[in-house]
Amino acid sequence: MPWIAFPLLFILNAGPSMHWGDVEAGIQAPLLWSAGMGVFVVLAGWRAPRKGLFASVLRGMVLATIVNVPAYLAGSWLATTPLDLLQLGCSWLDTTFGPAIKQLACGG
């Protein structure tokens, strides 16, 4: 089961930030998400060794921000970048699969 840990970590941590970048929610969304993650981690009992409550929350916020802000920027970049794969048209269908598939997919 350890193989599922990293994909789940990325999806649960960076997924909402990528979505907020996609819908242009503003940079405060991943920053507030990071603050909430830092507070939740400390309330759940995960603390920095030999550190106080405030230092543990601050460390959690900084580590969450390191993941969430780049994910937000990646989401906003994906939202504004035109993907060439979607704009290929139907000419590649004819060469790859033949004219019958092109007629079905592209209507002619």
C-alpha positions in Angstrom: 0.0 0.0 0.0 2.9 2.5 0.3 2.7 3.0 -3.5 -0.6 4.8 -3.2 0.7 7.3 -0.6 2.4 9.7 -3.0 -0.4 9.9 -5.6 -2.9 10.4 -2.8 -0.7 13.0 -1.2 -0.5 15.0 -4.4 -4.2 14.7 -5.2 -5.4 15.7 -1.8 -2.8 18.5 -1.3 -2.3 20.0 -4.7 -5.6 19.0 -6.4 -7.7 21.8 -4.9 -4.9 24.3 -5.7 -4.8 23.3 -9.3 -8.5 23.6 -9.5 -8.4 27.1 -8.0 -5.7 28.1 -10.5 -7.9 26.7 -13.3 -10.9 28.8 -12.3 -8.7 31.9 -11.4 -9.8 32.0 -7.8 -6.9 34.2 -6.7 -3.6 33.5 -5.0 -5.2 33.8 -1.6 -7.1 30.5 -2.1 -3.9 28.2 -2.0 -2.4 30.4 0.8 -5.5 30.0 3.0 -5.6 26.2 2.1 -2.0 26.0 3.3 -2.9 27.8 6.5 -5.8 25.4 7.1 -3.5 22.4 6.4 -0.9 23.7 8.9 -3.5 24.1 11.6 -5.1 20.8 10.9 -1.8 18.9 11.1 -1.0 20.4 14.5 -4.6 19.7 15.8 -4.3 16.1 14.6 -1.2 15.7 16.7 1.6 15.9 14.2 4.1 18.3 15.8 7.7 19.3 15.1 9.9 17.6 17.6 10.8 19.8 20.6 9.0 22.8 19.2 6.0 24.7 20.4 2.5 24.9 19.0 3.2 28.1 16.9 6.4 26.8 15.4 4.7 23.6 14.4 1.8 25.4 12.8 4.3 27.7 10.9 6.3 24.8 9.7 3.2 23.1 8.5 2.0 26.2 6.6 5.4 26.7 4.9 5.6 23.1 3.8 2.0 23.2 2.5 2.7 26.4 0.7 5.7 24.9 -1.1 3.3 22.3 -2.6 0.2 24.4 -3.1 1.4 27.6 -4.7 3.3 25.9 -7.6 0.2 23.7 -8.1 -1.9 26.8 -8.3 0.4 28.3 -10.8 0.4 25.1 -12.8 -3.4 25.1 -12.8 -3.6 28.7 -14.0 -1.0 28.0 -16.7 -2.9 24.9 -17.9 -6.1 27.0 -18.0 -4.6 29.8 -20.2 -2.4 27.6 -22.5 -4.1 26.4 -25.6 -3.4 22.7 -26.0 -2.5 21.8 -29.6 -3.8 18.3 -29.1 -7.3 19.6 -29.0 -6.8 21.7 -32.1 -5.4 19.1 -34.4 -8.6 18.7 -36.4 -9.6 15.5 -38.1 -6.8 15.0 -40.6 -4.8 12.8 -38.3 -7.8 10.4 -38.0 -7.8 9.8 -41.7 -4.1 8.9 -41.8 -4.2 6.8 -38.7 -7.5 4.9 -38.8 -8.8 5.3 -42.3 -11.7 7.3 -43.8 -14.5 5.3 -42.1 -13.4 6.5 -38.6 -13.0 10.1 -39.9 -16.5 10.1 -41.2 -17.9 8.9 -37.9 -15.9 11.2 -35.7 -15.8 14.4 -37.8 -19.0 14.1 -39.8 -17.5 13.9 -43.2 
